[in-house]
Amino acid sequence: MRAVAQDGFGGPEVLGVVEVERPEPGPAEVLVRVHAAGVNPTDSWHRATGGLAGVPVRLGWDVSGVVEAVGIGVTTLAPGDEVFGMPRHPVPAGTYAEYVTSPARHLVRKPAALSHVEAAALPLAALTAWQALVDTAHVHPGQRVLVHAAAGGVGHLAVQIAKARGAHVIGTARAAHHEFLRGLGADELVDYTAVDFGSAVEPVDVVVDAVGGEYGPRSLRVLRPGGIVVSLASPAEARLAEAARPLGVRAVFMAVEADQAGMREIAALVEAGRLRPEVAAVLPLELAGKAHELSDGRRTRGKIVLSVHE
């Protein structure tokens, strides 16, 4: 089968398509015929550095496709089922390929309303937003939530999930994205290129920060007492916890993890018409390097997806 591999660490040019043996599902696993695979910033980080392990890995975690075969002990899925999910994360999954194996309980059935391309745009980014807002910050109706990089892959989904939880949602984004974000339910928008969000935003209960750098410390200043910054940018942001304590607020770093219960909640939001992914570009597997170039530019709205099997 065809799969994307890398011949070393570096830029998008290290990526190329190779022929590898098709995997077989082990106990409690399924084999998925991949129709589409999402591209995420963590893919670029692993491409450039090898991630925490420091070694080349088979890239890709987002997948949407059809179950081809099931391993011993699988009772929840069967061949022919259309599924999507984020298998194995943070362990390498290798979804940039024609076939991939996954623990059966890392996948859920794809909502009929979504194409495979749209479904592949959701898992990692939507789970990140869900785990940040619901599992970590416990957002509830009436709270004020600030989402940085609101038009990005995680951001545009966080806006919708926070809105579905009954929150008043504020987003930081370039002015060109404001109309798009209003259409997703954002109540207030701040053009970070023109004004300082710290002076433009009234106190909030929750901040979701996918930017990092100075955004974390600056975000502490816009929190209400007892509020929380959930940083998605870097484990180094853990230092925010010390800076937050004297202010009577909290700051945590969060890493997304495989989560079937969360995927079911995401699928339910899609089916209820309360969550939809924005797909910025769709490229074939052979252009994975080009997809990474677009992703590395950090200027795309929504997600980039690789189309594998039509």
C-alpha positions as CSV (number, residue, x, y, z in Angstrom):
1,M,0.0,0.0,0.0
2,R,1.0,3.7,-0.3
3,A,2.0,5.6,2.8
4,V,3.8,8.8,3.5
5,A,7.3,8.4,5.0
6,Q,10.1,10.8,5.8
7,D,13.8,10.4,5.0
8,G,15.0,12.5,8.0
9,F,14.0,15.5,10.0
10,G,13.4,18.9,8.4
11,G,10.9,20.8,6.3
12,P,8.0,19.4,4.2
13,E,10.5,18.3,1.5
14,V,11.5,15.3,3.7
15,L,8.1,13.8,3.1
16,G,7.4,11.3,0.3
17,V,5.1,8.4,-0.7
18,V,6.5,4.9,-0.4
19,E,5.2,1.4,-0.8
20,V,4.8,-0.6,2.5
21,E,3.1,-3.8,3.6
22,R,-0.5,-3.4,4.5
23,P,-1.0,-3.9,8.3
24,E,-3.2,-6.5,9.8
25,P,-5.5,-5.8,12.8
26,G,-4.4,-7.3,16.1
27,P,-6.7,-8.3,19.0
28,A,-9.3,-5.6,19.7
29,E,-8.2,-3.7,16.6
30,V,-9.8,-2.9,13.2
31,L,-8.2,-2.3,9.8
32,V,-9.5,0.9,8.2
33,R,-9.4,1.7,4.5
34,V,-8.5,5.3,4.7
35,H,-10.6,7.7,2.7
36,A,-9.1,10.9,4.2
37,A,-6.6,12.0,6.8
38,G,-6.4,15.3,8.6
39,V,-3.3,17.4,8.8
40,N,-2.4,19.0,12.2
41,P,0.4,21.2,13.6
42,T,1.6,18.3,15.7
43,D,2.3,16.4,12.5
44,S,4.7,19.2,11.5
45,W,6.4,19.1,14.9
46,H,7.0,15.3,14.6
47,R,8.2,15.7,11.0
48,A,10.8,18.4,12.1
49,T,11.9,16.9,15.4
50,G,10.6,13.4,15.9
51,G,8.4,14.6,18.8
52,L,9.1,13.4,22.3
53,A,10.7,10.2,21.1
54,G,13.1,12.0,18.8
55,V,12.8,9.5,16.0
56,P,11.0,9.5,12.6
57,V,7.4,8.3,12.9
58,R,4.6,7.4,10.5
59,L,2.7,10.7,10.5
60,G,-1.0,11.3,10.9
61,W,-3.7,10.8,13.6
62,D,-6.9,12.0,12.0
63,V,-8.7,9.4,10.0
64,S,-12.1,8.8,8.3
65,G,-12.7,5.6,6.3
66,V,-14.4,2.3,6.1
67,V,-13.7,-0.8,8.3
68,E,-12.0,-3.4,6.1
69,A,-11.4,-6.2,8.7
70,V,-11.7,-6.7,12.4
71,G,-9.3,-8.4,14.8
72,I,-10.1,-11.0,17.5
73,G,-12.5,-9.7,20.2
74,V,-14.0,-6.7,18.4
75,T,-17.7,-6.5,19.0
76,T,-18.5,-2.8,18.4
77,L,-17.6,-2.5,14.7
78,A,-17.9,-4.7,11.6
79,P,-16.5,-4.6,8.0
80,G,-18.3,-2.0,6.0
81,D,-18.8,0.5,8.9
82,E,-17.9,4.1,8.1
83,V,-15.9,5.4,11.0
84,F,-13.7,8.3,12.1
85,G,-11.5,9.1,15.0
86,M,-8.0,9.8,16.3
87,P,-6.4,6.4,16.9
88,R,-3.5,5.8,19.4
89,H,-2.6,9.5,20.1
90,P,0.0,10.3,21.4
91,V,1.5,7.1,20.1
92,P,2.1,7.2,16.4
93,A,-0.8,6.0,14.3
94,G,0.3,6.6,10.6
95,T,-3.0,7.7,9.1
96,Y,-1.2,9.2,6.1
97,A,-1.7,5.9,4.3
98,E,-4.1,3.8,2.3
99,Y,-4.8,1.6,5.3
100,V,-4.3,2.0,9.0
101,T,-5.0,-0.2,12.1
102,S,-6.7,1.3,15.2
103,P,-8.0,0.1,18.5
104,A,-11.7,-0.4,17.8
105,R,-12.7,1.8,20.7
106,H,-10.7,4.8,19.4
107,L,-13.2,5.1,16.6
108,V,-16.9,5.9,16.3
109,R,-19.3,5.8,13.4
110,K,-19.1,8.7,11.0
111,P,-22.2,11.0,10.9
112,A,-24.0,10.5,7.6
113,A,-24.1,14.3,7.2
114,L,-20.3,14.5,6.8
115,S,-18.2,13.5,3.9
116,H,-15.0,11.5,4.7
117,V,-13.0,14.7,4.0
118,E,-15.1,16.7,6.5
119,A,-15.0,13.9,9.0
120,A,-11.2,13.6,8.8
121,A,-10.9,17.3,9.6
122,L,-12.5,16.8,13.0
123,P,-11.0,14.3,15.4
124,L,-7.7,15.7,16.8
125,A,-8.8,19.4,16.7
126,A,-12.3,18.7,18.0
127,L,-11.1,16.4,20.7
128,T,-8.6,19.0,21.8
129,A,-11.3,21.7,22.0
130,W,-13.7,19.3,23.8
131,Q,-11.1,18.1,26.3
132,A,-10.0,21.7,27.0
133,L,-13.5,23.2,27.4
134,V,-15.5,20.4,28.8
135,D,-13.1,18.0,30.6
136,T,-10.6,20.6,31.8
137,A,-12.4,23.9,32.2
138,H,-15.9,22.5,32.8
139,V,-17.5,25.3,30.8
140,H,-21.2,25.8,31.6
141,P,-24.0,28.2,30.5
142,G,-23.4,31.9,31.1
143,Q,-19.7,31.7,31.3
144,R,-17.4,33.9,29.2
145,V,-14.9,32.0,27.0
146,L,-12.0,33.6,25.1
147,V,-10.6,31.5,22.2
148,H,-7.3,32.6,20.8
149,A,-6.6,31.9,17.1
150,A,-10.3,31.4,16.8
151,A,-10.3,30.8,13.0
152,G,-7.7,28.0,13.2
153,G,-8.1,24.3,13.3
154,V,-8.8,24.0,17.0
155,G,-10.1,27.5,17.4
156,H,-13.1,27.4,15.0
157,L,-14.2,24.2,16.6
158,A,-13.7,25.5,20.1
159,V,-15.9,28.5,19.3
160,Q,-18.8,26.1,18.3
161,I,-18.3,23.8,21.2
162,A,-18.2,26.6,23.7
163,K,-21.4,28.1,22.1
164,A,-23.1,24.7,22.3
165,R,-22.3,24.7,26.1
166,G,-24.1,27.9,26.5
167,A,-21.1,30.2,26.8
168,H,-20.6,33.8,25.6
169,V,-17.8,33.4,23.2
170,I,-15.0,35.9,22.3
171,G,-12.4,35.1,19.7
172,T,-9.2,36.7,18.6
173,A,-8.6,36.6,14.8
174,R,-7.7,38.7,11.9
175,A,-10.5,41.0,10.7
176,A,-10.8,39.0,7.5
177,H,-12.1,36.0,9.5
178,H,-14.7,37.9,11.6
179,E,-17.7,37.3,9.4
180,F,-16.9,33.6,9.2
181,L,-16.6,33.3,13.0
182,R,-19.8,35.2,13.6
183,G,-21.5,32.6,11.4
184,L,-20.2,29.9,13.8
185,G,-21.7,31.7,16.8
186,A,-18.9,34.0,18.1
187,D,-20.4,36.8,20.2
188,E,-17.4,39.1,20.2
189,L,-14.3,39.3,18.0
190,V,-11.0,41.0,18.5
191,D,-8.6,41.8,15.6
192,Y,-5.3,41.0,17.3
193,T,-3.4,42.7,14.6
194,A,-5.0,46.1,15.5
195,V,-5.7,46.0,19.2
196,D,-4.4,44.4,22.4
197,F,-6.9,41.8,23.5
198,G,-6.0,42.5,27.1
199,S,-7.5,46.0,26.9
200,A,-10.4,45.1,24.5
201,V,-11.9,42.1,26.4
202,E,-13.9,42.3,29.6
203,P,-13.0,39.7,32.2
204,V,-13.6,36.1,31.2
205,D,-13.9,32.7,32.9
206,V,-12.0,30.5,30.5
207,V,-9.2,31.1,27.9
208,V,-8.3,28.5,25.3
209,D,-4.8,29.4,24.1
210,A,-3.4,27.6,21.0
211,V,-0.9,30.4,20.3
212,G,1.6,30.3,23.3
213,G,4.4,32.6,23.9
214,E,3.3,35.8,25.6
215,Y,-0.4,35.0,25.0
216,G,-0.5,32.9,28.1
217,P,0.8,35.5,30.6
218,R,-1.3,38.2,29.0
219,S,-4.4,36.0,29.2
220,L,-4.0,35.6,32.9
221,R,-4.8,39.3,33.2
222,V,-8.2,39.0,31.6
223,L,-9.5,36.2,33.8
224,R,-12.1,36.6,36.5
225,P,-11.2,35.3,40.0
226,G,-11.2,31.5,39.8
227,G,-10.8,31.5,36.0
228,I,-8.6,29.3,34.0
229,V,-6.2,29.4,31.0
230,V,-6.0,26.1,29.2
231,S,-2.7,26.2,27.2
232,L,-2.4,23.9,24.2
233,A,0.9,25.4,22.9
234,S,3.8,23.9,24.8
235,P,4.6,21.9,28.0
236,A,6.8,24.9,28.8
237,E,3.7,26.8,29.4
238,A,3.4,25.0,32.7
239,R,5.3,27.9,34.3
240,L,2.0,29.8,33.9
241,A,0.7,27.9,36.9
242,E,3.1,29.7,39.2
243,A,2.3,33.1,37.7
244,A,-1.5,32.4,37.9
245,R,-1.6,31.4,41.6
246,P,-1.0,34.9,43.1
247,L,-3.7,36.3,40.9
248,G,-6.4,33.9,42.1
249,V,-6.7,32.1,38.8
250,R,-5.4,28.9,37.3
251,A,-3.3,27.9,34.2
252,V,-2.8,24.3,32.9
253,F,-1.1,22.7,29.9
254,M,-3.3,20.1,28.2
255,A,-2.3,17.4,25.7
256,V,-5.1,15.7,23.7
257,E,-5.6,11.9,24.1
258,A,-7.6,9.2,22.3
259,D,-11.1,9.4,23.7
260,Q,-14.1,7.4,22.3
261,A,-16.6,9.1,24.7
262,G,-15.4,12.5,23.5
263,M,-15.7,11.4,19.8
264,R,-19.3,10.3,20.5
265,E,-20.1,13.8,21.9
266,I,-18.5,15.4,18.8
267,A,-20.5,13.2,16.5
268,A,-23.7,14.1,18.4
269,L,-23.0,17.8,18.0
270,V,-22.5,17.3,14.3
271,E,-25.8,15.3,14.0
272,A,-27.5,18.1,16.0
273,G,-26.2,20.7,13.5
274,R,-24.2,22.4,16.2
275,L,-20.7,21.6,14.9
276,R,-19.2,21.7,11.5
277,P,-15.6,21.7,10.3
278,E,-14.1,24.2,7.9
279,V,-11.9,22.6,5.3
280,A,-9.3,25.0,3.9
281,A,-7.7,22.7,1.4
282,V,-7.9,19.1,0.2
283,L,-4.8,17.5,-1.4
284,P,-3.9,14.0,-2.6
285,L,-1.6,11.8,-0.5
286,E,1.2,12.5,-2.9
287,L,1.1,16.2,-2.0
288,A,1.5,15.7,1.8
289,G,4.6,17.9,1.6
290,K,2.5,20.7,0.1
291,A,-0.1,20.2,2.8
292,H,2.6,20.7,5.4
293,E,3.7,23.9,3.7
294,L,0.3,25.3,4.0
295,S,-0.1,24.1,7.6
296,D,3.3,25.5,8.6
297,G,2.2,28.9,7.3
298,R,-0.4,29.1,10.2
299,R,-2.6,31.3,8.0
300,T,-5.2,28.7,6.9
301,R,-8.8,28.9,8.1
302,G,-9.9,25.6,9.5
303,K,-8.3,22.4,8.5
304,I,-6.2,20.9,5.7
305,V,-7.1,17.3,4.7
306,L,-5.4,14.6,2.6
307,S,-7.7,12.7,0.3
308,V,-6.6,9.0,0.0
309,H,-9.3,6.8,-1.4
310,E,-12.1,8.6,-3.2
